[in-house]
């Protein structure tokens, strides 16, 4: 991804009623109010609206989840799961905030210290890769 300066303006909007199939790589801040069937990767921030649904992994700097995600979330800075949200998958971030009635079904790794966070996320990714290679 290209280098950029922090910006609070939204670069990409996926509107309500929109459906995207396939993996996305976005530069900057994105808001999702539609459906994505695929992985989403950005070097910026992500807002997942309360009507949005994502079936795939989400990688970003910060995430705010109001909808439903069936996949893993890797947020290098922070992840906020709002009360109406549901996450079926693992969450890895330096800071995780979960509102009252949010649903999370998965593991959560939240470590503030940089070296410990990097070590834990690397171990998690290695274990995940090994599990995907195992034939049952």
Buried (B, 14 or more C-beta within 10 A) or exposed (E): EEEEEEEEEEBBBBEEEEEBEEEBEBBBBBBBBBBBBBBBBBBBBBBBBEBBBBBBBBBBBBBBBBBBBBBBBBBBEBBBBBEBBBBBBBBBBBEBEBEEEBEBEBEBBBBEEEEEBEEBBEEBEEEEEEEEEEEE
